[in-house]
Amino acid sequence: MSMKNQPELLELQLRQVEGELAKWRRAALPSPPPAGWIQTIREALGMTATALAQQLGMTGVGLRKIEASEAHERVTLATLRKVADALDCDLRYALVPRQPLDEKLMARAKSVLAAQLGPVAHSMALEDQKVEDKESMDKYLESAARSLIRRSPRSLW
């Protein structure tokens, strides 16, 4: 693969991931119940801890420890998947960025550029060569940030 195609591939990957994340952003997902989903679903089914524990090949005490670890956000995904299967449930999870990925990249690129340009801007101000036109500077930062993202997105981190 040529280096020329890498920015296009990164942009394609970004659009594909954003498309999937958009589904999660639109979903009105409830917060987990205080007792956790395992216990809540088990009890809604009228299933005892002992019955579910037997399906999992463990003791009731072991299952209650899992339920407590889920309620306290200490359970592993592997354990959740195993219990979900035993409850005939699907386990679904996602990391959903708080802002769209392209906006996050742009903000990060601008931050990196600002850090790089800070000393130059300071020197220019000392020499009375300060850039007065904020709109021109914003356009420059936007263009330079896009270029930086296309050229070297890994350098942003």
Contacts in CASP RR format, 6 or more apart in sequence:
PFRMAT RR
TARGET T0000
AUTHOR 0000-0000-0000
METHOD contacts of the structure
MODEL  1
MSMKNQPELLELQLRQVEGELAKWRRAALPSPPPAGWIQTIREALGMTAT
ALAQQLGMTGVGLRKIEASEAHERVTLATLRKVADALDCDLRYALVPRQP
LDEKLMARAKSVLAAQLGPVAHSMALEDQKVEDKESMDKYLESAARSLIR
RSPRSLW
1 9 0 8 1.000
7 149 0 8 1.000
7 150 0 8 1.000
7 151 0 8 1.000
10 153 0 8 1.000
14 101 0 8 1.000
14 102 0 8 1.000
14 105 0 8 1.000
17 101 0 8 1.000
18 100 0 8 1.000
18 101 0 8 1.000
18 102 0 8 1.000
21 94 0 8 1.000
21 96 0 8 1.000
21 97 0 8 1.000
21 100 0 8 1.000
21 101 0 8 1.000
24 94 0 8 1.000
24 96 0 8 1.000
25 96 0 8 1.000
32 70 0 8 1.000
33 39 0 8 1.000
33 40 0 8 1.000
34 71 0 8 1.000
35 67 0 8 1.000
35 71 0 8 1.000
36 67 0 8 1.000
36 70 0 8 1.000
36 71 0 8 1.000
37 70 0 8 1.000
38 66 0 8 1.000
38 67 0 8 1.000
38 70 0 8 1.000
38 80 0 8 1.000
38 83 0 8 1.000
38 87 0 8 1.000
39 67 0 8 1.000
39 70 0 8 1.000
39 71 0 8 1.000
41 87 0 8 1.000
41 89 0 8 1.000
42 48 0 8 1.000
42 49 0 8 1.000
42 52 0 8 1.000
42 67 0 8 1.000
42 87 0 8 1.000
45 87 0 8 1.000
49 60 0 8 1.000
49 63 0 8 1.000
49 64 0 8 1.000
49 67 0 8 1.000
50 60 0 8 1.000
50 63 0 8 1.000
52 63 0 8 1.000
52 83 0 8 1.000
52 86 0 8 1.000
52 87 0 8 1.000
53 59 0 8 1.000
53 60 0 8 1.000
53 62 0 8 1.000
53 63 0 8 1.000
55 86 0 8 1.000
56 63 0 8 1.000
56 82 0 8 1.000
56 83 0 8 1.000
56 86 0 8 1.000
66 75 0 8 1.000
66 79 0 8 1.000
66 83 0 8 1.000
69 75 0 8 1.000
69 79 0 8 1.000
70 80 0 8 1.000
77 91 0 8 1.000
77 93 0 8 1.000
80 91 0 8 1.000
81 91 0 8 1.000
84 90 0 8 1.000
84 91 0 8 1.000
97 104 0 8 1.000
99 107 0 8 1.000
105 149 0 8 1.000
105 153 0 8 1.000
105 156 0 8 1.000
106 142 0 8 1.000
106 145 0 8 1.000
106 146 0 8 1.000
106 149 0 8 1.000
108 156 0 8 1.000
108 157 0 8 1.000
109 144 0 8 1.000
109 145 0 8 1.000
109 146 0 8 1.000
109 148 0 8 1.000
109 149 0 8 1.000
109 156 0 8 1.000
110 141 0 8 1.000
110 142 0 8 1.000
110 145 0 8 1.000
112 148 0 8 1.000
112 155 0 8 1.000
112 156 0 8 1.000
113 141 0 8 1.000
113 144 0 8 1.000
113 145 0 8 1.000
113 148 0 8 1.000
114 141 0 8 1.000
121 130 0 8 1.000
121 131 0 8 1.000
124 130 0 8 1.000
124 131 0 8 1.000
131 137 0 8 1.000
148 155 0 8 1.000
148 156 0 8 1.000
149 156 0 8 1.000
END
